[in-house]
Amino acid sequence: MKSWWTTLRKIAFCGCVWGMSGLLSLVVCGNMAWGAPRYTAEVIQMLPHDKTAFTQGLVVHKGKLFESTGRYGRSSVRQIDPITGNKEKEYRLSRDVFGEGLTLYRDRLFQLTWRAGVVFEYRLKDLEPVGEWPLPTQGWGATVFDDMVVVSDGSDTLSFYDPNTFQLMKSIHVHDGDVAVLELNELESFCGYILANVWHKNDIAVIEPQNGQVVAWIDLSFLEGLQPGRRSAEAVLNGIAYDQNHGLLYVTGKLWPQIYVIAVDGLDALTNNQCRTTGNKP
């Protein structure tokens, strides 16, 4: 589970709330309908995934997958062979730290923590820790956009940090029309947009990072039906990685036995095919 305040906020403030600025706004919760267009997806490849991995972050780089896993006593950062699903390298966090989102900036991996108030930095080639950075919020998801590390904290806020100092550069609030989108989780950059999982939702938000507007949703509800004997209510969609060089979009979930390579025609059209998700699919 995430923090108690997130669930309380979700239950208590469905509909309208007074924001920090004193302005009245709407929040997404329950089964409130999204307003932006919905894109469908199809699976073009299934890859094996460690079904004990509580996936919090996913990165692809030069044919390898890098994953951050969570839970106290089980958190790690690992390098994975995408074809076999085997761990090739792994660094395990101390038992009192809950690992969260993961992103790559040049040859540096940054791993968030949930409530420890720290970001861990690793050397890409061997996953050796090389530094720590303070984080003033909870850490949920991470990506790199415009040479800044973007962090979600379980609210509707995305915060942009300088990767060399972790100084906060700016923040945006994500919304679908007039409706704030809470519980943003794992993040990924995609051709000028930011993709975001939403905790306990089967949709991925496609976000315009200049103003926080959700321009589309990717409906992945059909993937839930592909998880036989799901053992935990927390075994939810979480994990996005995009390989622009090969046009491959990877998604997975916490405790899921597969990683899926998916094609989303709407995303291709949104970017005028500058970024594709269909790979070698005809």
C-alpha positions as CSV (number, residue, x, y, z in Angstrom):
1,M,0.0,0.0,0.0
2,K,1.0,3.6,-0.4
3,S,0.6,6.2,2.3
4,W,-2.6,6.6,4.2
5,W,-3.1,10.2,3.2
6,T,-3.4,9.3,-0.5
7,T,-6.3,6.9,0.1
8,L,-7.9,9.3,2.6
9,R,-7.6,12.2,0.1
10,K,-9.1,10.0,-2.6
11,I,-12.1,9.0,-0.5
12,A,-12.8,12.3,1.2
13,F,-12.4,14.6,-1.7
14,C,-14.1,13.0,-4.7
15,G,-15.6,15.7,-6.8
16,C,-14.5,19.2,-5.9
17,V,-11.7,20.3,-3.6
18,W,-10.0,23.5,-2.6
19,G,-6.4,23.3,-3.8
20,M,-3.3,24.7,-2.1
21,S,-3.7,27.9,-4.2
22,G,-7.2,28.3,-2.9
23,L,-8.8,27.6,-6.2
24,L,-11.6,25.1,-6.5
25,S,-10.7,22.2,-8.7
26,L,-12.0,18.7,-9.6
27,V,-10.1,15.5,-8.8
28,V,-10.3,12.2,-10.6
29,C,-11.4,9.3,-8.3
30,G,-13.6,6.3,-8.2
31,N,-15.0,5.6,-11.7
32,M,-15.1,9.2,-12.9
33,A,-14.8,9.2,-16.7
34,W,-11.6,10.5,-18.4
35,G,-12.3,13.2,-20.9
36,A,-9.3,12.9,-23.2
37,P,-9.4,10.5,-26.2
38,R,-8.8,6.8,-25.4
39,Y,-6.3,4.8,-27.4
40,T,-6.4,1.0,-27.8
41,A,-3.4,-1.2,-27.7
42,E,-2.4,-4.6,-28.9
43,V,0.3,-7.0,-27.7
44,I,3.0,-7.8,-30.2
45,Q,5.3,-9.7,-28.0
46,M,5.3,-11.3,-24.5
47,L,8.5,-11.6,-22.5
48,P,9.1,-13.4,-19.2
49,H,9.2,-11.4,-16.0
50,D,10.0,-12.3,-12.4
51,K,6.6,-12.8,-10.8
52,T,8.1,-11.9,-7.4
53,A,9.2,-8.5,-8.6
54,F,7.2,-5.6,-7.1
55,T,7.9,-3.4,-10.1
56,Q,8.3,0.3,-9.4
57,G,10.4,1.5,-12.4
58,L,11.4,0.1,-15.8
59,V,14.1,1.4,-18.2
60,V,15.4,0.0,-21.5
61,H,18.9,0.8,-22.7
62,K,20.9,-0.9,-25.5
63,G,18.8,-4.0,-25.5
64,K,18.8,-4.5,-21.7
65,L,16.0,-3.8,-19.2
66,F,16.7,-2.2,-15.9
67,E,14.1,-2.5,-13.1
68,S,13.5,-1.1,-9.7
69,T,11.6,-3.3,-7.3
70,G,9.9,-2.3,-4.1
71,R,8.7,-3.6,-0.7
72,Y,10.7,-3.5,2.5
73,G,13.3,-6.2,2.6
74,R,12.9,-7.0,-1.1
75,S,13.8,-3.7,-2.9
76,S,16.5,-3.8,-5.5
77,V,17.7,-2.4,-8.8
78,R,18.6,-5.0,-11.4
79,Q,19.6,-5.5,-15.0
80,I,17.5,-8.0,-16.9
81,D,17.9,-9.9,-20.2
82,P,14.5,-9.2,-21.8
83,I,14.5,-12.5,-23.8
84,T,15.0,-14.8,-20.9
85,G,13.9,-12.6,-18.0
86,N,17.0,-13.6,-16.1
87,K,18.7,-11.1,-13.7
88,E,22.2,-10.3,-15.0
89,K,23.2,-7.8,-12.2
90,E,21.4,-6.8,-9.1
91,Y,22.0,-4.4,-6.2
92,R,19.7,-4.9,-3.1
93,L,18.7,-2.1,-0.9
94,S,18.8,-2.2,2.9
95,R,15.8,-3.8,4.5
96,D,14.5,-0.4,5.8
97,V,14.2,1.2,2.4
98,F,11.3,0.8,-0.1
99,G,12.6,1.2,-3.7
100,E,10.5,3.2,-6.1
101,G,10.8,4.7,-9.6
102,L,13.9,4.4,-11.8
103,T,15.3,6.5,-14.7
104,L,18.5,6.8,-16.7
105,Y,20.3,10.0,-17.4
106,R,23.4,9.5,-19.6
107,D,25.3,6.7,-17.8
108,R,23.7,7.3,-14.4
109,L,20.7,5.4,-13.0
110,F,18.5,7.3,-10.4
111,Q,16.3,5.2,-8.1
112,L,13.7,6.9,-6.0
113,T,12.6,5.7,-2.5
114,W,9.1,5.9,-1.2
115,R,9.5,7.6,2.2
116,A,13.2,7.6,2.9
117,G,13.7,11.1,1.4
118,V,16.6,10.0,-0.8
119,V,17.4,9.3,-4.4
120,F,20.1,6.7,-5.0
121,E,22.5,7.1,-8.0
122,Y,24.1,4.1,-9.6
123,R,26.8,3.6,-12.2
124,L,25.1,2.0,-15.2
125,K,27.8,-0.5,-16.2
126,D,27.8,-2.4,-12.9
127,L,25.0,-1.0,-10.8
128,E,27.4,0.2,-8.1
129,P,26.1,3.0,-5.9
130,V,27.9,6.3,-6.6
131,G,25.9,8.9,-4.8
132,E,22.7,10.0,-2.9
133,W,20.5,13.0,-3.4
134,P,17.8,14.4,-1.0
135,L,14.2,14.2,-2.1
136,P,11.7,16.5,-0.3
137,T,8.7,14.4,-1.2
138,Q,7.7,10.8,-1.5
139,G,9.1,9.1,-4.5
140,W,6.8,7.2,-6.8
141,G,7.8,7.4,-10.5
142,A,10.7,8.9,-12.5
143,T,11.8,9.7,-16.0
144,V,14.1,12.1,-17.8
145,F,12.6,15.0,-19.9
146,D,14.5,17.9,-21.4
147,D,17.6,17.0,-19.4
148,M,15.7,17.1,-16.1
149,V,14.7,14.2,-13.8
150,V,10.9,14.2,-13.5
151,V,9.4,12.8,-10.3
152,S,5.9,11.9,-9.3
153,D,4.9,11.7,-5.6
154,G,1.5,10.1,-5.7
155,S,-0.4,13.4,-6.2
156,D,-1.2,15.3,-9.4
157,T,2.2,16.9,-9.4
158,L,5.2,16.3,-11.5
159,S,8.5,17.9,-10.2
160,F,11.4,18.6,-12.5
161,Y,14.9,18.4,-10.9
162,D,18.4,19.3,-12.2
163,P,20.2,15.8,-12.4
164,N,23.5,17.3,-11.3
165,T,22.3,19.1,-8.2
166,F,18.7,17.8,-7.6
167,Q,17.6,21.4,-7.3
168,L,13.9,21.8,-8.1
169,M,13.5,23.6,-11.4
170,K,9.8,23.6,-11.9
171,S,6.6,21.6,-11.2
172,I,3.3,21.1,-13.1
173,H,-0.1,19.8,-12.1
174,V,-1.5,17.1,-14.3
175,H,-5.2,17.4,-15.4
176,D,-7.6,16.0,-17.9
177,G,-9.6,19.1,-18.8
178,D,-10.5,20.7,-15.5
179,V,-10.1,17.5,-13.6
180,A,-6.8,16.9,-11.6
181,V,-5.3,13.4,-12.1
182,L,-4.1,12.1,-8.7
183,E,-1.9,9.1,-7.8
184,L,0.5,9.5,-10.8
185,N,3.0,6.7,-10.5
186,E,5.6,5.2,-12.9
187,L,6.7,7.6,-15.7
188,E,8.3,7.4,-19.1
189,S,9.2,10.0,-21.8
190,F,7.8,9.5,-25.3
191,C,8.6,11.9,-28.1
192,G,7.8,15.1,-26.3
193,Y,5.2,13.7,-24.0
194,I,5.3,12.0,-20.6
195,L,3.5,8.7,-20.1
196,A,2.3,7.9,-16.6
197,N,0.7,5.0,-14.8
198,V,-2.0,5.9,-12.4
199,W,-2.0,3.8,-9.2
200,H,-4.7,1.1,-9.4
201,K,-5.8,2.1,-12.8
202,N,-5.5,0.2,-16.1
203,D,-4.8,3.4,-18.1
204,I,-1.7,5.2,-19.0
205,A,-1.9,9.0,-19.2
206,V,-0.2,10.8,-22.1
207,I,0.8,14.1,-20.7
208,E,1.8,17.4,-22.3
209,P,4.7,18.4,-20.0
210,Q,4.5,22.1,-20.8
211,N,1.1,22.5,-19.2
212,G,0.2,19.2,-17.5
213,Q,-2.7,18.5,-19.9
214,V,-3.6,14.9,-20.5
215,V,-4.0,14.6,-24.3
216,A,-4.9,11.0,-24.4
217,W,-5.3,7.8,-22.4
218,I,-4.0,4.3,-23.3
219,D,-6.5,1.7,-22.3
220,L,-4.7,-1.4,-21.1
221,S,-7.6,-3.0,-19.2
222,F,-7.4,-6.1,-21.3
223,L,-4.0,-7.0,-19.8
224,E,-5.6,-7.6,-16.4
225,G,-7.4,-10.6,-17.9
226,L,-4.0,-12.0,-18.9
227,Q,-2.9,-12.4,-15.3
228,P,-4.0,-15.8,-14.2
229,G,-4.5,-16.3,-10.5
230,R,-3.5,-12.8,-9.5
231,R,-2.5,-13.2,-5.8
232,S,-2.5,-9.6,-4.5
233,A,-4.6,-6.5,-4.8
234,E,-1.4,-4.7,-5.3
235,A,-0.5,-6.7,-8.4
236,V,-1.4,-3.8,-10.6
237,L,-0.2,-2.2,-13.9
238,N,3.1,-0.4,-13.2
239,G,6.1,-0.1,-15.4
240,I,6.7,1.6,-18.8
241,A,9.9,1.7,-20.9
242,Y,10.3,3.0,-24.4
243,D,13.0,2.0,-26.8
244,Q,12.9,4.8,-29.5
245,N,15.7,3.2,-31.6
246,H,13.7,0.1,-32.2
247,G,10.1,1.5,-31.7
248,L,9.3,-0.8,-28.8
249,L,7.0,0.1,-25.9
250,Y,7.3,-2.2,-22.9
251,V,4.7,-2.4,-20.1
252,T,4.3,-4.6,-17.1
253,G,2.9,-4.7,-13.6
254,K,3.8,-5.5,-10.0
255,L,4.1,-9.3,-9.5
256,W,3.2,-9.9,-13.1
257,P,4.8,-12.9,-14.9
258,Q,5.1,-11.2,-18.2
259,I,6.4,-8.0,-19.7
260,Y,4.4,-6.9,-22.8
261,V,5.6,-5.1,-25.9
262,I,2.6,-3.2,-27.1
263,A,1.6,-1.3,-30.2
264,V,-0.6,1.9,-29.8
265,D,-1.5,3.3,-33.2
266,G,-2.9,6.4,-31.6
267,L,0.5,7.3,-30.1
268,D,2.1,6.9,-33.5
269,A,-0.4,9.3,-35.0
270,L,-0.1,11.8,-32.2
271,T,3.6,12.2,-33.0
272,N,3.1,12.1,-36.8
273,N,5.0,8.8,-36.7
274,Q,8.2,10.5,-35.4
275,C,8.0,7.9,-32.6
276,R,6.5,4.5,-33.3
277,T,5.3,1.7,-31.1
278,T,4.9,-0.9,-33.8
279,G,8.6,-1.9,-34.0
280,N,8.9,-4.4,-36.9
281,K,5.2,-5.1,-37.0
282,P,3.9,-4.6,-40.6
